[in-house]
């Protein structure tokens, strides 16, 4: 693979952060060139460099566009590792500016509740802030006569996102289903990890109504899942990227509203749904589990 960027800029137009900001620092080309210089030791990781490299949403839209086959996202991940200390413990993570405050504890042994063969890993944000949606999910499993065990743990996604170390919530070789799209991205390389939407595709195929627009994440995109006629790409896990820049988050979400053209927004990411609701409380927004629950219960 050619390791040198030819600076053609073909990757920039597909990048959600560049389309909104127009700033080369928040473009794939800019991040790749900065990452290259950080890894070679030519420049230090200043605050602007760090913010640039953290602005990548991991949507992977840039990689296929590159005419010389560069793995732009991998370069960003490698560069992030140089300025974040790897840590065995999970983050205590707070975004009080968006009305969100949750924390994860390091996984210690198998903490579970329920009884059954299906292991369900919601993730700490779901457990702490989306209890109603988690309850609907357990009702779905019960309605479908599927025995389950809920794993109470944190995947350590906030630290993994910055180049840190994840906390595997169950023993290796154990098959389990992850509910949080962010947790799935950080855990999917481990043996036995599956995504909850692929599980429902097997037992109860999901199809959203015509007035719903699905805000799709990398988790379902990587699996090739189609759950709606209109699927638009999410800007990524915004709360981890622009923690101090609510203006950027607001602009990115305004683009989603414009794309939805008045229809209902159905989110795959709990992170983005939480932030979106704090910024646009009057816009109809749901998590896809809520729609699946309604379809099953009404059928």
N, C-alpha and C positions, 0 to 999 in steps of 0.2 A: 504493500500500500504506500502510496506517495505521502510522505509525512510533511510536505510543505504546502502551506496555503498559497494559492496563486492570486488571492485578493480580488477575485472576479465579482464578489458580492451577490452571487445568485442565491445564497442562503438567506440573506437578510429579509426579502419580502415575505417569506413564510413564517418568520419569527414573531410570535404575539407581542413580546416586550418591545421589539424594535418597531413594529407597526404602530404601537401606541405612543412610544416615546420619541421615535425618530432619532434616537441617540445611538451613535456607533458603539458606545460602551455597553449598551444593552442589546447588541446584535450578535449573531453567531460568529461572524467574522471577527468582530472586536474581541469577543471572549476567547476565541481560539488563539488569536495572536497574543493576547495578554497571557493566557495560560502557557503558551509556548515559552514566553520570556520568563515567566515565574519559574517554570520547571528547569530552565537552563541557568537560572541565577542571574539573569541580566537585569531584572528589576525586582524590587522588594514588594511584598504584599501590603501596599498602602490601603487605606480605607476605601478609596475609589476602586482599586483593583479587586478588593474583597467583595464590594457591593456588585461590581460587574459580574464576577464569577458566580455569585449567589443568585443573580437575576435569571439564570437559566431555569426554565420551568420543567425541563426533562420531557418535553412533548415529542422530541425526536423528529420533528418535521424537517429540520435542516439537513440531517445526515443523507437522506436519499437524493437531495438536490445537488450535493457537492460533485462537480465534474471530475475531480481527481480522487474521489473515494475516501475523503478524510472522515474519521469518526470524531466529529466535533464535540459531541456530548461526553465521550470518554475522555477527551483532553480536558474538558472542564472539570470532570470528576477527579482526575489525577491532580490537577492544579489545586483544587480545594483541599486535598489531603495534606498539602504542604503547610497550610496555615491553621489547621484545626488539630488539636491534640486528640488522639484516640483515647477513648475512655470506656471502661468496662461497665460503668453505671449508666442508667437512663437519665434523660433530661428531666428537670423540673421546668416545665414549659408554660409560660404565661403570655397571653396577648390581651391584657385587660383593656387596651385601647379599642378592641373590637368586641368587647363584652364577653371574651372567652378566657377562661382560666382553668386549666387542668394540669395534672402532673402524672408522670408515670414512675413506677418504682421498678427497680431491677427485678427481673423474674427469678424467683426462688422456688424451685420445685414446681409440681403441677397443681395449681390452684384451680378448682373447678366446681361447678354446680350443675345439677341435672343428672340424667342417667341415660346412657345410650351409646351407640356406635359412632355417631357423627360428632367430630370435634369441631367446635365453632369458636373462632378467634375474632371477637369484635374489634379489639383495640381500645386503648384507654380513653380516647376522645368520645367514642361511641358510648362506652359505659358511663362516662362522667357527664356527658352533655346531651346525649340522644337516647335517654332511657325509654321514651315512648316508642321510638322506632325499633329499638332492640326488642321491646316487648312484642311488637307486631311481628318481628321476625320469628320469635319463639312460638307465637301463635300459629304462624304459617307452618312451621315444622311439625307442630302438634296436629294441625289440621290435615297435613299430608301423611300423618302416621310415621314420621321420621324421628326416631330416638336421637337425642343429642346431648352433648356435654358442652357447657360454655367455659372457655378458658379465660380466666381473669388475669391479664398480663399486659405489659407494654412492649411493643416491638422495638422501641428506641429509634423510631423513624427520624425525629428531629436531629439526633446526633448522626445517624446514618447519612442523612441528607447533606450534612457538612463534612462527610468523609469519616465519620466515627464508626463505632462497632455496634451491630445489632444484637438484640437479646432474643435467641431462639426460644419460643414459648413452650415447645414440647420436644420430646426426645427425637433424635434423627430417625428417619425411616418411618415416622408416624404420619399418616395422611390426615390433614385437617384443612378446614375451609376458613379463609380470611374474609372478613366483612369490610373492613376499612381499605379503600383503594390504595392509600399511601402505605399502609402496613404490608399489603400484598406486594407492592413494588420492592420494598426493602427485604422481604422474606422469600420471594418467589424462586430464588436460585437454590433454596434448600430443598432437600428431598421431601416429597409428600405434600408440598404446599399447593393448594388449589384456591381459586377465587370463587366467592359465593355465587356470582352471576353465572359462572359456568355450571355450577351445581344445579341452579334453577333451570338452566337450559336443558339439562338432562331429565329433570322430573316434572317441570312445569314451564315450558317455553314462555319467555317474557316478551310481550309486545305492547308498547305504549299506544294510547289513543292518538287520533289524528291531530288533536290540538296540543300535543305535548312535544317539546323539543328537548332531546337528551343531550346534556352537557357531558361529553365523553372524556374519560381520563385514559392515560396510557395503559392502565390495568386491563380494561375491556378491549381497548384497541389492539393490544398485543395478542389477544386471544381471537381477534376477528369477530367479536360479538356484534350483532345488529339487533337492536331492541326497539328502534323507532325509525320511521321514514325520514325524519329530520334529526340527524346527529351532528352536533357542532363540537369542535375541539375546545376543551377547557384550556385556559391559560396556565394550568399547572397549580401546584399547591402554593397559592399566593401568600398565605399568612406566614410561611417560612421564609419567603423571599423578600417581601417589602414590609417588614415588621414596623418600620418607622416611617413608611411612605404610604399613608392611606390614600393620597391623591392618585398614585399610580394604580393601586388596587381598584379605586373607584372608576378610573378610566377603562381598565380592562373589563370590569363587569358591565360598564355601560355598553361596551361593544357586544356583549352577550345579549343584553336586553334588545339592542337594535337588531341583532340576528334573529331573535325569537319573534319579532314583529307582533307582539301582543299575546302570543300563546304562552302556555304554562312552561316554566323551566323545571326540568327534572334532573337533579344532580346525581352524579355517581360518587363524588368526593364529599365526605362529611366536613372536611376542613373548609372547602370552598363554600358549601352551603351555609355553614355557621357564619362566615364572614359576610357572605352575600345578604343574609337576613338582617345582619346588624346594620348594613349600609342601605338596603332597599327593603324595609319591612312591609311596604305596601304592594310589592310585586309578588305574584303567586309563585311560590317555589317549594319544591318537595324533594325528598330523597326517593330514589327508585324503589326502595323497599316498601315505602308507603303505597306506591302504585301497585306493586306485586300483591301486597296484602289485600288491597281493595278488589283486585281481579279475582283472587282465589276465593275470598269470602263471599263474593257475589256470584260465583260460578256454581 
